[in-house]
Amino acid sequence: MKLLVTFFGYLGWHYGKALMAVFSFWKNILIFLFNFFSIKNLLGNFFTPWKRLADSYPKRFNIKVYFFTFLVNTIMRIVGMILRFIIITIGLACCAIFVIFLPFALVIWLALPLIIAVLIISGLYFLIIPNYKI
């Protein structure tokens, strides 16, 4: 009798409390992926330069220094945009892959008690009837 109570208690936990915990866990993983790749921060400063090699423009107008500073700042801004774009793309791809696999994981989670029961019954069957041919 205690075995049945335990079994039905497990089913109640598996399809009730644990299922809600799994959804909360998935939400936390998705939030972690967004924070790990800093997608919000990278989008916020997408156009800022990668490194500031030429700090500022000269006080007095010198065309050579002015042009050099402008060129270096432009190149560093483009490098920063390219690197941020790559990281944002990788982060969004990881999030998309995670979201794509969620339905498969949900189906496996819902079928897990049935899978365990089938494996136990087939294991007992093969223990009791050892004369089987593959």
N, CA, C and O atoms as a DFTB+ gen file, in Angstrom:
536 C
 N C O
     1  1       0.824      -1.193       0.000
     2  2       0.000       0.000       0.000
     3  2       0.869       1.258       0.000
     4  3       0.570       2.238      -0.681
     5  1       1.972       1.206       0.794
     6  2       2.856       2.370       0.826
     7  2       3.531       2.593      -0.519
     8  3       3.853       3.723      -0.886
     9  1       3.743       1.500      -1.253
    10  2       4.351       1.631      -2.575
    11  2       3.428       2.406      -3.514
    12  3       3.897       3.251      -4.276
    13  1       2.136       2.134      -3.471
    14  2       1.185       2.874      -4.306
    15  2       1.108       4.337      -3.891
    16  3       1.055       5.222      -4.745
    17  1       1.102       4.595      -2.601
    18  2       1.064       5.980      -2.124
    19  2       2.319       6.718      -2.581
    20  3       2.254       7.871      -3.005
    21  1       3.447       6.048      -2.488
    22  2       4.702       6.654      -2.928
    23  2       4.683       6.896      -4.434
    24  3       5.111       7.953      -4.897
    25  1       4.195       5.932      -5.192
    26  2       4.137       6.056      -6.646
    27  2       3.236       7.213      -7.067
    28  3       3.627       8.024      -7.907
    29  1       2.045       7.300      -6.497
    30  2       1.135       8.381      -6.865
    31  2       1.623       9.728      -6.327
    32  3       1.379      10.768      -6.938
    33  1       2.304       9.707      -5.196
    34  2       2.925      10.935      -4.700
    35  2       4.005      11.425      -5.640
    36  3       4.145      12.622      -5.886
    37  1       4.778      10.460      -6.168
    38  2       5.810      10.837      -7.138
    39  2       5.180      11.413      -8.399
    40  3       5.650      12.425      -8.920
    41  1       4.134      10.786      -8.889
    42  2       3.481      11.301     -10.102
    43  2       2.912      12.697      -9.870
    44  3       2.996      13.565     -10.739
    45  1       2.330      12.902      -8.684
    46  2       1.820      14.239      -8.363
    47  2       2.931      15.275      -8.314
    48  3       2.757      16.400      -8.782
    49  1       4.068      14.900      -7.751
    50  2       5.202      15.811      -7.702
    51  2       5.772      16.042      -9.104
    52  3       6.082      17.173      -9.478
    53  1       5.907      14.956      -9.874
    54  2       6.532      15.038     -11.195
    55  2       5.731      15.922     -12.146
    56  3       6.309      16.739     -12.862
    57  1       4.422      15.769     -12.160
    58  2       3.585      16.537     -13.086
    59  2       3.050      17.817     -12.472
    60  3       2.363      18.574     -13.159
    61  1       3.333      18.087     -11.223
    62  2       2.848      19.297     -10.577
    63  2       3.978      20.226     -10.199
    64  3       4.366      21.108     -10.965
    65  1       4.497      20.014      -9.010
    66  2       5.505      20.906      -8.448
    67  2       6.798      20.920      -9.268
    68  3       7.346      21.988      -9.539
    69  1       7.279      19.762      -9.658
    70  2       8.553      19.686     -10.390
    71  2       8.424      20.275     -11.791
    72  3       9.379      20.858     -12.304
    73  1       7.264      20.131     -12.411
    74  2       7.075      20.688     -13.756
    75  2       7.145      22.212     -13.707
    76  3       7.734      22.833     -14.592
    77  1       6.554      22.813     -12.688
    78  2       6.655      24.264     -12.531
    79  2       8.105      24.678     -12.228
    80  3       8.567      25.720     -12.691
    81  1       8.804      23.862     -11.456
    82  2      10.210      24.156     -11.161
    83  2      11.066      24.051     -12.425
    84  3      12.016      24.815     -12.591
    85  1      10.740      23.122     -13.308
    86  2      11.483      22.978     -14.566
    87  2      11.296      24.218     -15.437
    88  3      12.250      24.699     -16.050
    89  1      10.059      24.738     -15.491
    90  2       9.831      25.963     -16.274
    91  2      10.597      27.144     -15.673
    92  3      11.151      27.961     -16.409
    93  1      10.629      27.236     -14.369
    94  2      11.392      28.292     -13.708
    95  2      12.889      28.122     -13.997
    96  3      13.597      29.105     -14.218
    97  1      13.357      26.894     -13.993
    98  2      14.757      26.594     -14.297
    99  2      15.104      27.014     -15.726
   100  3      16.159      27.605     -15.959
   101  1      14.231      26.714     -16.673
   102  2      14.472      27.096     -18.067
   103  2      14.504      28.611     -18.220
   104  3      15.330      29.148     -18.957
   105  1      13.599      29.301     -17.518
   106  2      13.597      30.761     -17.581
   107  2      14.912      31.313     -17.032
   108  3      15.474      32.251     -17.596
   109  1      15.401      30.737     -15.939
   110  2      16.661      31.188     -15.363
   111  2      17.838      30.936     -16.303
   112  3      18.752      31.757     -16.384
   113  1      17.821      29.818     -17.007
   114  2      18.902      29.538     -17.965
   115  2      18.877      30.545     -19.108
   116  3      19.929      31.010     -19.546
   117  1      17.684      30.888     -19.595
   118  2      17.579      31.862     -20.679
   119  2      18.063      33.237     -20.215
   120  3      18.761      33.926     -20.958
   121  1      17.705      33.637     -19.010
   122  2      18.193      34.899     -18.458
   123  2      19.715      34.840     -18.296
   124  3      20.409      35.819     -18.572
   125  1      20.231      33.689     -17.848
   126  2      21.677      33.530     -17.712
   127  2      22.376      33.706     -19.062
   128  3      23.408      34.372     -19.140
   129  1      21.824      33.115     -20.122
   130  2      22.456      33.235     -21.437
   131  2      22.489      34.687     -21.903
   132  3      23.494      35.136     -22.455
   133  1      21.394      35.430     -21.687
   134  2      21.383      36.843     -22.063
   135  2      22.426      37.618     -21.263
   136  3      23.116      38.477     -21.811
   137  1      22.543      37.319     -19.969
   138  2      23.514      38.024     -19.141
   139  2      24.942      37.567     -19.425
   140  3      25.870      38.374     -19.369
   141  1      25.127      36.291     -19.728
   142  2      26.472      35.778     -19.995
   143  2      27.070      36.433     -21.236
   144  3      28.248      36.788     -21.248
   145  1      26.264      36.593     -22.272
   146  2      26.755      37.220     -23.495
   147  2      26.578      38.743     -23.477
   148  3      26.945      39.410     -24.443
   149  1      26.028      39.297     -22.408
   150  2      25.842      40.748     -22.233
   151  2      25.143      41.372     -23.432
   152  3      25.565      42.415     -23.932
   153  1      24.094      40.742     -23.883
   154  2      23.431      41.191     -25.105
   155  2      22.865      42.600     -24.940
   156  3      22.993      43.430     -25.840
   157  1      22.243      42.872     -23.796
   158  2      21.670      44.198     -23.571
   159  2      22.766      45.265     -23.517
   160  3      22.619      46.336     -24.107
   161  1      23.852      44.980     -22.818
   162  2      24.952      45.949     -22.727
   163  2      25.636      46.162     -24.075
   164  3      25.977      47.290     -24.431
   165  1      25.834      45.087     -24.817
   166  2      26.501      45.226     -26.115
   167  2      25.640      45.996     -27.111
   168  3      26.164      46.745     -27.936
   169  1      24.321      45.815     -27.040
   170  2      23.452      46.603     -27.914
   171  2      23.437      48.065     -27.493
   172  3      23.307      48.956     -28.332
   173  1      23.571      48.312     -26.191
   174  2      23.560      49.686     -25.695
   175  2      24.775      50.486     -26.120
   176  3      24.659      51.688     -26.358
   177  1      25.916      49.869     -26.222
   178  2      27.127      50.593     -26.646
   179  2      27.687      50.000     -27.935
   180  3      28.895      49.798     -28.064
   181  1      26.807      49.729     -28.877
   182  2      27.194      49.080     -30.128
   183  2      28.149      49.939     -30.950
   184  3      29.040      49.405     -31.611
   185  1      27.980      51.258     -30.922
   186  2      28.771      52.139     -31.787
   187  2      29.976      52.764     -31.085
   188  3      30.654      53.609     -31.670
   189  1      30.249      52.373     -29.867
   190  2      31.427      52.935     -29.187
   191  2      32.686      52.251     -29.704
   192  3      32.641      51.099     -30.133
   193  1      33.804      52.961     -29.661
   194  2      35.049      52.368     -30.179
   195  2      35.523      51.197     -29.322
   196  3      35.186      51.087     -28.143
   197  1      36.308      50.338     -29.943
   198  2      36.845      49.178     -29.229
   199  2      37.889      49.630     -28.218
   200  3      37.769      49.322     -27.032
   201  1      38.888      50.339     -28.656
   202  2      39.922      50.914     -27.788
   203  2      40.148      52.358     -28.217
   204  3      40.028      52.689     -29.396
   205  1      40.464      53.182     -27.289
   206  2      40.773      54.576     -27.605
   207  2      42.288      54.714     -27.768
   208  3      43.012      54.923     -26.795
   209  1      42.747      54.595     -28.994
   210  2      44.180      54.738     -29.235
   211  2      44.576      56.211     -29.363
   212  3      45.582      56.647     -28.804
   213  1      43.780      56.952     -30.094
   214  2      44.017      58.391     -30.201
   215  2      42.988      59.072     -29.309
   216  3      41.801      59.105     -29.635
   217  1      43.440      59.609     -28.194
   218  2      42.527      60.081     -27.165
   219  2      41.641      61.233     -27.631
   220  3      40.416      61.136     -27.560
   221  1      42.222      62.275     -28.086
   222  2      41.382      63.420     -28.438
   223  2      42.006      64.163     -29.613
   224  3      43.151      63.932     -30.003
   225  1      41.216      65.042     -30.143
   226  2      41.696      65.860     -31.245
   227  2      42.593      66.965     -30.685
   228  3      42.430      67.383     -29.538
   229  1      43.536      67.431     -31.496
   230  2      44.464      68.458     -30.988
   231  2      43.757      69.791     -30.742
   232  3      42.728      70.093     -31.346
   233  1      44.341      70.579     -29.835
   234  2      43.768      71.897     -29.526
   235  2      43.962      72.855     -30.708
   236  3      43.053      73.578     -31.115
   237  1      45.159      72.825     -31.223
   238  2      45.414      73.656     -32.399
   239  2      45.187      72.798     -33.637
   240  3      45.458      71.597     -33.636
   241  1      44.702      73.415     -34.663
   242  2      44.371      72.675     -35.878
   243  2      45.651      72.246     -36.596
   244  3      46.447      73.072     -37.043
   245  1      45.820      70.915     -36.689
   246  2      46.923      70.334     -37.438
   247  2      46.283      69.237     -38.286
   248  3      45.808      68.237     -37.748
   249  1      46.268      69.411     -39.567
   250  2      45.527      68.503     -40.451
   251  2      46.045      67.087     -40.366
   252  3      45.263      66.141     -40.453
   253  1      47.331      66.917     -40.200
   254  2      47.915      65.579     -40.142
   255  2      47.451      64.833     -38.879
   256  3      46.997      63.692     -38.968
   257  1      47.564      65.466     -37.722
   258  2      47.158      64.853     -36.457
   259  2      45.643      64.694     -36.416
   260  3      45.137      63.678     -35.939
   261  1      44.925      65.683     -36.908
   262  2      43.466      65.626     -36.934
   263  2      42.992      64.450     -37.791
   264  3      42.110      63.695     -37.383
   265  1      43.583      64.297     -38.983
   266  2      43.191      63.203     -39.876
   267  2      43.571      61.839     -39.284
   268  3      42.803      60.882     -39.385
   269  1      44.752      61.755     -38.670
   270  2      45.189      60.505     -38.043
   271  2      44.237      60.106     -36.903
   272  3      43.832      58.948     -36.795
   273  1      43.894      61.079     -36.065
   274  2      42.986      60.806     -34.951
   275  2      41.623      60.361     -35.473
   276  3      41.050      59.397     -34.966
   277  1      41.109      61.047     -36.469
   278  2      39.816      60.690     -37.048
   279  2      39.857      59.290     -37.654
   280  3      38.922      58.511     -37.469
   281  1      40.915      58.964     -38.366
   282  2      41.047      57.655     -39.007
   283  2      41.151      56.531     -37.974
   284  3      40.493      55.501     -38.118
   285  1      41.958      56.716     -36.948
   286  2      42.120      55.689     -35.918
   287  2      40.806      55.490     -35.161
   288  3      40.405      54.353     -34.914
   289  1      40.134      56.581     -34.792
   290  2      38.864      56.461     -34.084
   291  2      37.799      55.771     -34.938
   292  3      37.000      54.990     -34.421
   293  1      37.786      56.050     -36.222
   294  2      36.819      55.408     -37.118
   295  2      37.100      53.915     -37.249
   296  3      36.177      53.103     -37.206
   297  1      38.368      53.552     -37.408
   298  2      38.734      52.135     -37.521
   299  2      38.395      51.395     -36.233
   300  3      37.858      50.289     -36.278
   301  1      38.701      51.989     -35.097
   302  2      38.406      51.339     -33.817
   303  2      36.888      51.217     -33.593
   304  3      36.425      50.252     -32.986
   305  1      36.137      52.176     -34.076
   306  2      34.679      52.094     -33.970
   307  2      34.143      50.948     -34.835
   308  3      33.240      50.227     -34.411
   309  1      34.679      50.777     -36.018
   310  2      34.255      49.690     -36.907
   311  2      34.667      48.343     -36.325
   312  3      33.893      47.387     -36.374
   313  1      35.879      48.255     -35.773
   314  2      36.327      47.011     -35.132
   315  2      35.417      46.675     -33.959
   316  3      35.036      45.518     -33.780
   317  1      35.064      47.681     -33.155
   318  2      34.158      47.461     -32.027
   319  2      32.789      46.971     -32.480
   320  3      32.205      46.082     -31.860
   321  1      32.279      47.553     -33.566
   322  2      30.975      47.122     -34.086
   323  2      31.037      45.680     -34.578
   324  3      30.112      44.905     -34.341
   325  1      32.107      45.321     -35.253
   326  2      32.234      43.958     -35.778
   327  2      32.321      42.955     -34.638
   328  3      31.639      41.930     -34.661
   329  1      33.152      43.237     -33.644
   330  2      33.296      42.310     -32.514
   331  2      32.002      42.195     -31.718
   332  3      31.612      41.095     -31.328
   333  1      31.338      43.311     -31.475
   334  2      30.066      43.260     -30.743
   335  2      29.008      42.506     -31.543
   336  3      28.223      41.746     -30.976
   337  1      28.986      42.713     -32.849
   338  2      28.021      42.007     -33.690
   339  2      28.245      40.498     -33.628
   340  3      27.288      39.728     -33.553
   341  1      29.504      40.080     -33.659
   342  2      29.816      38.646     -33.586
   343  2      29.368      38.069     -32.251
   344  3      28.755      37.002     -32.210
   345  1      29.667      38.763     -31.166
   346  2      29.288      38.252     -29.841
   347  2      27.767      38.235     -29.672
   348  3      27.218      37.287     -29.112
   349  1      27.089      39.271     -30.150
   350  2      25.621      39.305     -30.068
   351  2      25.025      38.179     -30.893
   352  3      24.068      37.537     -30.461
   353  1      25.575      37.931     -32.071
   354  2      25.067      36.851     -32.931
   355  2      25.256      35.492     -32.268
   356  3      24.348      34.662     -32.293
   357  1      26.414      35.258     -31.683
   358  2      26.656      33.984     -30.995
   359  2      25.707      33.836     -29.815
   360  3      25.151      32.758     -29.603
   361  1      25.514      34.900     -29.046
   362  2      24.615      34.852     -27.896
   363  2      23.178      34.586     -28.301
   364  3      22.500      33.772     -27.674
   365  1      22.707      35.254     -29.331
   366  2      21.332      35.027     -29.790
   367  2      21.171      33.634     -30.395
   368  3      20.107      33.027     -30.273
   369  1      22.213      33.122     -31.042
   370  2      22.155      31.762     -31.581
   371  2      22.068      30.741     -30.446
   372  3      21.317      29.770     -30.546
   373  1      22.826      30.951     -29.371
   374  2      22.735      30.048     -28.219
   375  2      21.348      30.094     -27.593
   376  3      20.795      29.057     -27.226
   377  1      20.788      31.287     -27.473
   378  2      19.426      31.413     -26.928
   379  2      18.409      30.730     -27.842
   380  3      17.489      30.069     -27.359
   381  1      18.567      30.885     -29.152
   382  2      17.642      30.265     -30.093
   383  2      17.743      28.741     -30.048
   384  3      16.724      28.052     -30.073
   385  1      18.950      28.220     -29.982
   386  2      19.128      26.765     -29.881
   387  2      18.494      26.248     -28.605
   388  3      17.847      25.200     -28.609
   389  1      18.677      26.981     -27.507
   390  2      18.072      26.581     -26.226
   391  2      16.552      26.559     -26.341
   392  3      15.911      25.616     -25.878
   393  1      15.972      27.584     -26.949
   394  2      14.512      27.650     -27.086
   395  2      13.997      26.571     -28.028
   396  3      12.910      26.035     -27.813
   397  1      14.753      26.246     -29.061
   398  2      14.327      25.197     -30.002
   399  2      14.285      23.835     -29.320
   400  3      13.396      23.032     -29.604
   401  1      15.235      23.562     -28.424
   402  2      15.279      22.261     -27.759
   403  2      14.335      22.151     -26.563
   404  3      14.177      21.059     -26.016
   405  1      13.713      23.234     -26.146
   406  2      12.803      23.174     -25.009
   407  2      11.607      22.232     -25.219
   408  3      11.282      21.480     -24.301
   409  1      10.936      22.235     -26.381
   410  2       9.815      21.300     -26.547
   411  2      10.244      19.835     -26.463
   412  3       9.512      19.005     -25.924
   413  1      11.425      19.514     -26.995
   414  2      11.914      18.134     -26.911
   415  2      12.180      17.742     -25.464
   416  3      11.857      16.631     -25.043
   417  1      12.767      18.657     -24.708
   418  2      13.024      18.383     -23.300
   419  2      11.717      18.249     -22.525
   420  3      11.628      17.440     -21.601
   421  1      10.709      19.029     -22.889
   422  2       9.410      18.935     -22.221
   423  2       8.746      17.594     -22.501
   424  3       8.176      16.987     -21.595
   425  1       8.811      17.126     -23.737
   426  2       8.234      15.822     -24.081
   427  2       8.960      14.711     -23.315
   428  3       8.323      13.795     -22.796
   429  1      10.262      14.793     -23.246
   430  2      11.020      13.780     -22.500
   431  2      10.657      13.840     -21.024
   432  3      10.503      12.798     -20.386
   433  1      10.517      15.046     -20.468
   434  2      10.151      15.173     -19.056
   435  2       8.768      14.581     -18.787
   436  3       8.566      13.908     -17.776
   437  1       7.821      14.830     -19.685
   438  2       6.472      14.310     -19.479
   439  2       6.410      12.795     -19.649
   440  3       5.595      12.138     -19.001
   441  1       7.251      12.235     -20.504
   442  2       7.239      10.794     -20.758
   443  2       8.180      10.025     -19.842
   444  3       8.221       8.796     -19.906
   445  1       8.925      10.705     -19.003
   446  2       9.932      10.042     -18.178
   447  2       9.368       8.965     -17.252
   448  3       9.972       7.895     -17.176
   449  1       8.260       9.167     -16.546
   450  2       7.737       8.071     -15.723
   451  2       7.355       6.838     -16.545
   452  3       7.575       5.708     -16.109
   453  1       6.789       7.053     -17.722
   454  2       6.436       5.933     -18.594
   455  2       7.695       5.221     -19.090
   456  3       7.730       3.992     -19.151
   457  1       8.713       5.978     -19.440
   458  2       9.969       5.386     -19.904
   459  2      10.600       4.551     -18.796
   460  3      11.079       3.445     -19.046
   461  1      10.602       5.072     -17.584
   462  2      11.178       4.329     -16.459
   463  2      10.396       3.048     -16.212
   464  3      10.992       1.997     -15.977
   465  1       9.058       3.122     -16.262
   466  2       8.231       1.930     -16.044
   467  2       8.492       0.878     -17.120
   468  3       8.615      -0.306     -16.809
   469  1       8.577       1.297     -18.372
   470  2       8.841       0.356     -19.464
   471  2      10.212      -0.290     -19.292
   472  3      10.359      -1.490     -19.520
   473  1      11.210       0.484     -18.896
   474  2      12.544      -0.088     -18.698
   475  2      12.578      -1.083     -17.542
   476  3      13.241      -2.116     -17.636
   477  1      11.869      -0.781     -16.451
   478  2      11.823      -1.718     -15.322
   479  2      11.102      -2.994     -15.716
   480  3      11.575      -4.087     -15.403
   481  1       9.968      -2.881     -16.396
   482  2       9.198      -4.070     -16.794
   483  2       9.988      -4.904     -17.795
   484  3      10.011      -6.131     -17.689
   485  1      10.634      -4.262     -18.763
   486  2      11.406      -5.039     -19.741
   487  2      12.622      -5.683     -19.078
   488  3      13.000      -6.793     -19.451
   489  1      13.238      -5.020     -18.113
   490  2      14.365      -5.620     -17.395
   491  2      13.931      -6.845     -16.601
   492  3      14.612      -7.870     -16.616
   493  1      12.795      -6.740     -15.906
   494  2      12.272      -7.895     -15.174
   495  2      11.880      -9.022     -16.122
   496  3      12.098     -10.195     -15.819
   497  1      11.308      -8.674     -17.255
   498  2      10.908      -9.685     -18.239
   499  2      12.132     -10.455     -18.730
   500  3      12.101     -11.681     -18.831
   501  1      13.207      -9.730     -19.032
   502  2      14.401     -10.410     -19.529
   503  2      15.141     -11.170     -18.439
   504  3      15.906     -12.085     -18.741
   505  1      14.931     -10.812     -17.186
   506  2      15.502     -11.588     -16.085
   507  2      14.740     -12.896     -15.875
   508  3      15.333     -13.939     -15.600
   509  1      13.431     -12.819     -16.007
   510  2      12.587     -14.002     -15.771
   511  2      12.670     -14.975     -16.947
   512  3      12.751     -16.186     -16.743
   513  1      12.650     -14.462     -18.156
   514  2      12.679     -15.297     -19.351
   515  2      14.024     -15.113     -20.025
   516  3      14.162     -14.243     -20.884
   517  1      15.026     -15.912     -19.656
   518  2      16.373     -15.707     -20.214
   519  2      16.557     -16.324     -21.599
   520  3      17.568     -16.047     -22.245
   521  1      15.645     -17.132     -22.075
   522  2      15.817     -17.819     -23.366
   523  2      15.222     -16.986     -24.500
   524  3      14.265     -17.416     -25.145
   525  1      15.741     -15.881     -24.732
   526  2      15.266     -15.053     -25.845
   527  2      16.365     -14.976     -26.877
   528  3      17.548     -15.107     -26.562
   529  1      15.964     -14.763     -28.103
   530  2      16.929     -14.664     -29.192
   531  2      16.855     -13.252     -29.783
   532  3      15.783     -12.693     -30.011
   533  1      18.018     -12.726     -30.011
   534  2      18.083     -11.358     -30.563
   535  2      18.247     -11.461     -32.059
   536  3      18.325     -10.441     -32.743
